[in-house]
Structure formats: structure tokens, C-alpha cells
Amino acid sequence: MKRIAVMGLGNFGTALARNWILAGHDVRGWTVEQEVYDSISSEGNNEKYLSDVSLSGMEVSMDPTKIISGAEIVVLALPSGVVLSVVDDLLPHLTDHQILLDLAKGLAPGEEMISDVIEAKLQAAGLKCGLCVMMGPTIAPELARGVFTTALITSKKLILAEEIAEHLTTSTLRLSAATDSLGAEYWGAFKNVIALACGVVDGLKQDGRGGDNLKAAVFTSGYREAVKLLPELGADPETAFSAAGIGDLFVTATSPHGRNREMGERLGLGQTLAAAERDMVMVSEGVRAARLFRKLFASKAIAAPFVDAVCALLDEGTTIEEFIDKVVA
């Protein structure tokens, strides 16, 4: 049994907490949302995100220091836009023997990987905490109800990744270990851009302009660009064929639960980006990832037409018809 602190109780954090509770671990959860805290405290479930999932027996708090105290594994189940600020808050309260598991996908401001920034913050604070990254096709509602799920745990130290994968694997969540944290994070971010583009096609189905043929073309175009360009950024080419690569991309681009696919669908239906972001309960990471990848590729003089087309749709007033024409060129 491990003592696990889950920092962030959105869909994914809640689903993981449920799995580890059932596996017999001592799980504690932290949330910044009052309604989530109240719901779990009084009803034993997370009414906002996964209302039908029991979290009975899990200690929950809005005080992060209380939750990480004594925890062996600290799971950062947080959006990429806030994870680093939470790490800053945790640093004075972490100890050397704790292991951080980062679930945030992709690029931090300044074009660095999120895990690299976390590692630098740990070193600057004089901490020797272990750091791992988890990526893979993990649609939260399915994971929560016990649908068999696979994912990848990566670390620069293979022995650490293997240890965490072994400890956190359950009867329905199978984790494997690898060392390509860079590639896993790049894929974890880039697949959100592709999923957003595929979602646009789903939105076009309503009036007959979209369909599975077109979605396959968009999917292929995005995957081809990722396979070609991510190794130029340092990713291991083999990661493209792992759970963190094609596995995560497939489920994110096709599942009705995928929030990035949903964002694209809203755009395809004619909703503005501002309205879609306002109406969605969960954060669409694909919007931020597209902008960051465009900046990163431009800084290295790497042509990335798929990413450029997505950003043009998001920020430059490109029409849906122009977007489709560019993205499948």
C-alpha cells in the first residue's frame, strides 16, 4: 500500500483516485474548487466531474500542505497552465523521499517541457525528489468505471519509472515504463492539437460538410506532421507507436469524452473560441498547445503547416473552409 496525494480533482485526478482507492492505497485529494470539496466531503463523490464515482474513504482538503504531508507519491493531476504555480506552492513542503508524478502535457512558457521546468525547480530548492511523467490513452469516465486502460510512465531513471509503474498498476490500469519523457510530453501535447482539428470535422457533420473520410484525412495529416517533426525536437521516434503516441492520439481524437475534440466540434458548429472556452467545464489544452508549438517550430525555422492551419483558425479569422483546405494539403 502506498500513500498517494492526488493534487487536482478534475476528471482525470478523480478517476485515478478511484482506481487507487479500489487497489487498497491510502489516497488523499486536494482541490481548489469549493464545490468539489463540499461534494466529496458530504456525499463521497465528485458531483461536478464524475458524479457516479464513489470516493468513499478518501480524505479531501483545500489545504495542499495537509494532503502532501507524509505522502510517498505526489500526483500532479493539473492543467498545464497552472501546474507550475502549484509546484511553486508545494516546494517548501516537499521532502527528498517523495516522488512527483506529472500528468500535465507539453510545453511550459519559454518553450521548455513542463517536466524539465519542474525538475529545475526541485534542484533550485535543493530537493532530491524523484520525478516521473504519465501519458497515454486515459479517457477519465472509462478509467473510473473500470474499463481496461494502458499508459506509459517515463523518467530519466528507468528504475524509478519501473518502480512507479509497478506500484500504481491496478487490475484495470496497466502501466509500463520508459525513459523518453521528452517524447511522451511532446506527443501528449501535440495529440491535443490533432484532436482539436478532428473535432472541427465532427462539428461539420451536422450540415453534411463533414464525415469520417474527411476526419481520417485530417487525422493522417496531423499524425504525419508529428511523426516527422517531433524527433527534430528530440523525441524518440519509437514513442510515436506507443501508448503515449498513437494510442493517446487515437482515443483523444475519436472519443466523445475528449475535451479537445469537443472544442474543435464547437468551432465546427460555428461557436466562437471565446464562447467555447466559456461554456466548457474542462480546459481544452489543444488551444494552448497549438500556439506554443507554432512559436517553438518558428524559433527553430521548422515548417509546420498543420499547426499553422490550426492557429490560423483559432486566432486569425480563417474560415472553416480555408482551414480544411490548409490542414489536409
C-alpha positions as CSV (number, residue, x, y, z in Angstrom):
1,M,0.0,0.0,0.0
2,K,1.2,3.5,-0.9
3,R,0.2,6.8,0.4
4,I,-0.8,8.9,-2.6
5,A,-1.6,12.6,-2.8
6,V,-3.7,13.5,-5.8
7,M,-3.3,17.2,-6.5
8,G,-6.2,18.2,-8.6
9,L,-9.6,16.5,-8.7
10,G,-10.9,17.1,-12.1
11,N,-12.0,14.2,-14.3
12,F,-8.6,12.5,-14.6
13,G,-7.5,13.1,-11.0
14,T,-10.8,11.7,-9.7
15,A,-10.7,8.7,-12.0
16,L,-7.1,7.8,-10.8
17,A,-8.0,8.3,-7.2
18,R,-10.9,5.9,-7.7
19,N,-8.6,3.3,-9.2
20,W,-6.0,3.5,-6.4
21,I,-8.6,3.6,-3.6
22,L,-10.0,0.3,-5.0
23,A,-6.5,-1.1,-5.2
24,G,-6.1,-0.5,-1.5
25,H,-3.8,2.5,-1.5
26,D,-4.2,5.4,1.1
27,V,-5.4,8.2,-1.3
28,R,-5.8,11.8,-0.4
29,G,-7.1,14.5,-2.7
30,W,-6.6,18.3,-3.0
31,T,-8.8,20.7,-4.9
32,V,-9.0,24.4,-5.2
33,E,-12.7,24.2,-6.1
34,Q,-15.1,24.7,-3.1
35,E,-18.0,22.8,-4.8
36,V,-15.7,19.8,-5.4
37,Y,-14.5,19.8,-1.8
38,D,-18.1,20.1,-0.5
39,S,-19.4,17.4,-2.7
40,I,-16.7,14.8,-1.8
41,S,-16.8,15.8,1.9
42,S,-20.5,15.5,2.2
43,E,-21.6,12.9,-0.4
44,G,-18.4,10.9,-1.1
45,N,-18.4,11.7,-4.8
46,N,-17.3,14.5,-7.2
47,E,-20.6,15.8,-8.4
48,K,-19.0,18.4,-10.8
49,Y,-16.8,16.0,-12.8
50,L,-17.7,12.3,-12.2
51,S,-20.8,12.2,-10.1
52,D,-21.4,8.4,-10.4
53,V,-17.9,7.5,-9.0
54,S,-17.6,6.8,-5.3
55,L,-14.6,8.3,-3.5
56,S,-15.7,7.0,-0.1
57,G,-12.9,6.8,2.3
58,M,-10.7,9.4,0.6
59,E,-9.5,12.3,2.7
60,V,-10.0,15.6,0.8
61,S,-8.8,19.1,1.6
62,M,-8.3,22.5,0.1
63,D,-5.0,22.8,2.0
64,P,-2.3,21.4,-0.2
65,T,0.2,21.1,2.6
66,K,-2.1,18.8,4.6
67,I,-2.6,16.5,1.6
68,I,1.1,16.0,0.7
69,S,2.3,15.6,4.3
70,G,3.5,12.0,4.6
71,A,2.6,11.1,1.0
72,E,5.1,8.8,-0.8
73,I,3.8,9.8,-4.3
74,V,2.5,13.2,-5.2
75,V,0.4,13.1,-8.4
76,L,0.1,16.4,-10.2
77,A,-3.3,16.0,-11.9
78,L,-3.4,19.6,-13.0
79,P,-3.8,21.6,-16.3
80,S,-0.6,22.6,-18.0
81,G,-1.4,26.3,-17.4
82,V,-1.4,26.0,-13.6
83,V,0.8,23.1,-12.7
84,L,4.0,25.1,-12.3
85,S,2.4,27.6,-9.9
86,V,1.1,24.8,-7.8
87,V,4.6,23.2,-7.7
88,D,6.0,26.5,-6.5
89,D,3.5,26.4,-3.6
90,L,4.5,22.9,-2.8
91,L,8.3,23.3,-2.9
92,P,8.7,24.4,0.7
93,H,6.7,21.4,2.0
94,L,8.2,18.6,-0.1
95,T,10.8,16.2,1.2
96,D,13.6,14.3,-0.6
97,H,12.0,10.9,-0.3
98,Q,8.8,11.9,-2.2
99,I,8.2,11.1,-5.8
100,L,6.3,13.5,-8.1
101,L,4.2,12.1,-10.9
102,D,3.4,14.8,-13.5
103,L,0.3,14.3,-15.7
104,A,0.4,17.8,-17.3
105,K,1.1,17.6,-21.0
106,G,3.6,19.5,-23.0
107,L,5.2,22.9,-23.1
108,A,5.8,25.5,-20.4
109,P,6.2,29.2,-21.2
110,G,9.7,29.7,-22.6
111,E,9.4,26.5,-24.9
112,E,10.7,24.1,-22.2
113,M,9.0,20.9,-21.3
114,I,6.9,21.1,-18.2
115,S,8.7,18.2,-16.5
116,D,12.1,19.9,-17.2
117,V,10.9,23.1,-15.5
118,I,9.6,21.1,-12.5
119,E,12.9,19.3,-12.3
120,A,14.8,22.6,-12.4
121,K,12.6,24.0,-9.6
122,L,13.3,20.9,-7.5
123,Q,17.0,21.3,-8.0
124,A,16.9,25.0,-7.2
125,A,15.1,24.3,-4.0
126,G,17.8,21.7,-3.1
127,L,15.3,18.8,-3.3
128,K,16.1,15.3,-4.5
129,C,12.6,14.2,-5.2
130,G,12.1,11.7,-8.0
131,L,10.1,12.9,-11.0
132,C,8.1,10.8,-13.4
133,V,5.6,11.6,-16.2
134,M,2.5,9.7,-17.1
135,M,1.0,9.8,-20.6
136,G,-1.4,7.6,-22.5
137,P,-5.0,7.0,-23.8
138,T,-6.8,7.5,-20.5
139,I,-10.3,8.8,-21.0
140,A,-11.4,9.5,-17.4
141,P,-15.0,8.2,-17.3
142,E,-13.9,4.9,-18.7
143,L,-10.9,4.6,-16.4
144,A,-13.2,5.5,-13.5
145,R,-15.7,2.7,-14.2
146,G,-13.0,0.1,-14.6
147,V,-12.6,-0.2,-18.4
148,F,-9.1,-1.7,-19.0
149,T,-6.6,1.2,-19.7
150,T,-2.9,1.4,-20.5
151,A,-0.5,4.3,-20.1
152,L,3.2,5.0,-20.0
153,I,5.3,6.1,-17.0
154,T,8.5,7.8,-18.0
155,S,11.6,9.0,-16.1
156,K,15.2,9.7,-16.9
157,K,15.9,6.9,-14.5
158,L,14.3,3.7,-15.8
159,I,14.4,2.0,-12.5
160,L,12.3,4.8,-11.0
161,A,9.7,4.6,-13.8
162,E,9.6,0.8,-13.4
163,E,9.0,1.2,-9.6
164,I,6.2,3.7,-10.0
165,A,4.6,1.7,-12.8
166,E,4.6,-1.4,-10.6
167,H,3.2,0.4,-7.6
168,L,0.4,2.2,-9.4
169,T,-0.7,-0.5,-11.8
170,T,-4.1,-1.9,-10.8
171,S,-6.4,-4.7,-12.1
172,T,-7.8,-2.3,-14.8
173,L,-4.9,0.2,-15.2
174,R,-1.8,-1.2,-16.7
175,L,1.3,1.0,-16.6
176,S,4.6,0.4,-18.4
177,A,7.9,2.1,-18.0
178,A,10.1,4.0,-20.5
179,T,12.8,6.8,-20.4
180,D,11.6,9.1,-23.2
181,S,9.9,11.7,-21.1
182,L,10.6,14.3,-23.7
183,G,8.9,12.4,-26.5
184,A,5.9,11.4,-24.2
185,E,5.3,15.0,-23.3
186,Y,5.6,16.3,-26.9
187,W,3.2,13.6,-28.0
188,G,0.9,14.3,-25.1
189,A,0.7,18.0,-26.2
190,F,0.7,17.6,-30.0
191,K,-2.1,15.0,-30.0
192,N,-4.4,17.6,-28.5
193,V,-3.8,19.9,-31.5
194,I,-4.7,17.0,-33.8
195,A,-7.8,16.1,-31.8
196,L,-9.0,19.7,-31.9
197,A,-8.7,19.6,-35.7
198,C,-10.5,16.3,-35.9
199,G,-13.3,17.7,-33.7
200,V,-13.9,20.5,-36.2
201,V,-14.8,17.8,-38.8
202,D,-17.2,16.3,-36.2
203,G,-18.9,19.7,-36.0
204,L,-19.2,19.9,-39.8
205,K,-21.1,16.6,-39.9
206,Q,-24.3,18.4,-38.7
207,D,-24.8,20.1,-42.1
208,G,-23.3,17.4,-44.2
209,R,-19.9,19.1,-44.8
210,G,-18.0,16.7,-42.6
211,G,-17.7,12.9,-42.4
212,D,-15.4,10.1,-41.5
213,N,-13.4,10.3,-44.7
214,L,-12.5,13.9,-44.0
215,K,-11.7,13.2,-40.4
216,A,-9.4,10.4,-41.5
217,A,-7.6,12.8,-43.8
218,V,-7.2,15.4,-41.0
219,F,-6.0,12.7,-38.6
220,T,-3.5,11.4,-41.1
221,S,-2.2,14.9,-41.8
222,G,-1.7,15.7,-38.2
223,Y,-0.1,12.4,-37.3
224,R,2.3,12.6,-40.3
225,E,3.5,16.1,-39.2
226,A,4.0,14.9,-35.6
227,V,6.0,11.8,-36.7
228,K,8.2,13.9,-38.9
229,L,8.7,17.0,-36.6
230,L,8.8,15.7,-33.0
231,P,12.0,13.8,-33.5
232,E,13.6,17.0,-34.7
233,L,12.8,18.4,-31.2
234,G,14.5,15.4,-29.6
235,A,11.7,12.9,-29.2
236,D,12.5,9.2,-29.7
237,P,10.8,8.1,-33.0
238,E,9.6,4.9,-31.3
239,T,7.4,6.9,-28.9
240,A,5.1,7.6,-31.9
241,F,4.0,4.0,-31.8
242,S,3.5,3.7,-28.0
243,A,0.5,4.3,-25.7
244,A,1.8,7.9,-25.3
245,G,1.9,8.3,-29.1
246,I,-0.7,6.8,-31.4
247,G,-2.6,5.3,-28.5
248,D,-3.3,8.6,-26.8
249,L,-3.9,10.3,-30.1
250,F,-6.4,7.8,-31.3
251,V,-8.6,8.0,-28.2
252,T,-8.4,11.8,-27.8
253,A,-9.3,12.4,-31.5
254,T,-12.2,9.9,-31.6
255,S,-13.8,9.6,-28.1
256,P,-16.9,11.7,-27.4
257,H,-15.4,12.4,-24.0
258,G,-12.3,14.1,-25.4
259,R,-12.3,17.7,-24.4
260,N,-10.0,18.8,-27.2
261,R,-12.1,17.0,-29.8
262,E,-15.1,18.7,-28.2
263,M,-13.5,22.1,-28.5
264,G,-13.0,21.5,-32.2
265,E,-16.5,20.3,-32.6
266,R,-17.9,23.5,-31.1
267,L,-15.8,25.5,-33.6
268,G,-17.0,23.4,-36.4
269,L,-20.6,24.1,-35.3
270,G,-19.9,27.8,-35.6
271,Q,-19.2,28.7,-32.0
272,T,-16.5,31.3,-31.4
273,L,-13.4,30.3,-29.5
274,A,-14.2,32.7,-26.6
275,A,-17.7,31.2,-26.3
276,A,-16.5,27.7,-26.4
277,E,-13.9,28.3,-23.7
278,R,-16.5,29.9,-21.6
279,D,-19.0,27.1,-22.0
280,M,-16.7,24.1,-21.5
281,V,-16.4,22.7,-17.9
282,M,-12.9,21.4,-18.6
283,V,-9.8,23.1,-20.1
284,S,-9.0,22.4,-23.7
285,E,-5.2,22.0,-23.7
286,G,-5.1,21.9,-27.5
287,V,-5.6,25.6,-27.9
288,R,-2.6,26.5,-25.8
289,A,-0.5,23.7,-27.2
290,A,-1.1,24.8,-30.8
291,R,0.1,28.3,-30.0
292,L,3.1,27.1,-28.1
293,F,4.1,24.6,-30.8
294,R,3.8,27.3,-33.5
295,K,6.2,29.5,-31.6
296,L,8.6,26.6,-30.9
297,F,8.7,25.5,-34.5
298,A,9.1,29.1,-35.8
299,S,12.0,29.6,-33.4
300,K,13.8,26.7,-34.9
301,A,12.8,27.6,-38.5
302,I,10.9,24.3,-38.9
303,A,7.9,24.4,-41.2
304,A,4.7,23.1,-39.5
305,P,1.8,23.7,-41.9
306,F,-0.7,21.6,-39.8
307,V,0.0,23.6,-36.6
308,D,-0.1,26.8,-38.6
309,A,-3.5,26.0,-40.0
310,V,-4.9,25.2,-36.5
311,C,-3.6,28.5,-35.2
312,A,-4.9,30.4,-38.1
313,L,-8.4,29.1,-37.3
314,L,-8.0,29.9,-33.6
315,D,-6.5,33.4,-33.9
316,E,-6.5,34.8,-37.4
317,G,-10.1,34.6,-38.6
318,T,-9.6,31.8,-41.1
319,T,-12.9,30.3,-42.2
320,I,-13.7,26.6,-41.7
321,E,-13.4,26.0,-45.4
322,E,-10.0,27.6,-45.6
323,F,-8.9,25.7,-42.5
324,I,-9.9,22.3,-44.1
325,D,-8.1,23.2,-47.3
326,K,-4.9,24.0,-45.5
327,V,-5.0,21.2,-42.9
328,V,-5.3,18.4,-45.5
329,A,-3.0,20.0,-48.1
